[in-house]
């Protein structure tokens, strides 16, 4: 299979084995190949196509416990997803036929689909709350709150994040171009809270002030940066969905096409400065 685009996961614990291939460049989708009895779990609305032998079932929560866990377990899983802004339901795709069958899922925005093996990351990944796309059955989807009070108050997108636990493959969607950084112990990195896509739990997440009063008022970059301290891995996205949506909305409003920085306090005055009025 070395000459094939398909990548294979080997069973290491509870997660199903899956083969997969990432298709496309800027508008990507992931194609997952299942053996008989294997399942993939996907975010509601991510489905593109499947072979007829694959059965689709909608379940409460993340579907990581199959039919187990009882009613309370299912309600807890669904509640965790609701807190992160996701749907109460996930969709489980199970291959009930013979041989192999394929199912495909697409990211909703231009960007990158990142395949990660959780067993290679110590079993846990912390990511933006809208990042999860699909996974091998057996991966648990939970929530990660920032414990520091200042981070909770001013962390923006970084306050409530998704926590993915397990040992199998997960597929997370990142906006724009993706950069991976490996931080050494004590090494620090400053990132816009929206551009912080994911990190391993060994990385310490905190906030640092963006700059002086002038930078805060006129820089358009917000009050704080995310301060990440190693050791561990960090993934950075160049175009978070919130930023893309803000630009689209701004362009739809008269004068919204100006090149002022995001969050600038100039407001309508900026249109006069830019010569748009």
C-alpha positions, 0 to 999 in steps of 0.5 A, a space after each residue: 500500500 506504499 504506492 497508494 494514497 490510502 493510509 492504514 491504522 493498526 488496532 491499538 485499543 478500542 478504536 476501529 481500524 480504518 483506511 483513509 485518503 484525503 482528497 483535494 487541495 483547498 476544498 478537501 474531503 476525507 474518504 474512509 474505507 471500512 472493513 465489514 463490521 467497522 464504523 466511522 463517526 461523523 459530525 452531522 452534515 459532513 456526509 458526502 457519499 457512501 457505498 450502499 453496504 454502509 448503513 447510516 444511523 443517527 445517535 445521541 452524543 459521540 457514538 463512542 460507546 456503541 449501544 452501551 453507556 445507558 441513557 445517562 451516558 448518552 445524555 452526557 455525551 450529547 450535552 458535552 457536544 451542545 456546550 461546544 456548539 455542535 449538534 446533539 447528534 452524530 452520525 455513525 456509518 457501519 459497513 454491514 456487507 462483505 469486503 470493503 466499502 467507502 464513505 466520504 466526509 467534507 469540510 464545510 469551509 476552505 482549508 485543510 483536513 488534518 488526520 491525527 492518530 490519538 495514540 501517537 499524541 498520548 491519547 488526547 487532542 484539544 482543538 477548536 470547538 468546531 474542528 471535529 469532522 469525523 473519526 474511527 468509532 471509539 473516539 470520545 468527543 468531550 469539552 475542555 474548559 480553560 481553568 484560569 479566570 482571565 483566560 475564561 473571561 477574555 480567551 474568546 474562541 479559546 475558552 471552550 474547546 473540544 477534547 478528543 480522547 481515544 487511540 484511533 484516527 480523528 479527522 479535524 478541519 482547519 481553516 486556510 493553511 495549516 502550520 504545525 509547531 513542536 514546542 520545546 520545554 519552556 518555549 513560548 508562542 503567541 497566537 491569535 485565539 481564533 487561529 489556534 486550531 489544536 494542541 496537545 494537553 502537555 502545552 500550557 494555554 494562557 493569555 498575554 496582553 496584545 500590546 500597549 493602549 494604542 495597539 489595543 485601540 487601533 491595532 484590530 487584533 483584540 486585547 490578548 494573544 494566546 500564550 502557549 508554553 511547551 513542551 508539546 505540539 501546536 497546530 495553527 490555522 491561517 483563516 478561522 471560520 469566525 474571521 472568514 464569516 466576519 469578512 463576508 458580513 462586512 463585505 455585504 454591508 455598505 462600506 464593509 469592504 474597507 481594509 481596516 483591521 478586525 475589531 477596530 474601534 474606528 467604526 464608521 469613521 474608518 470609512 471616511 479615512 479610507 475614502 469610502 464616504 
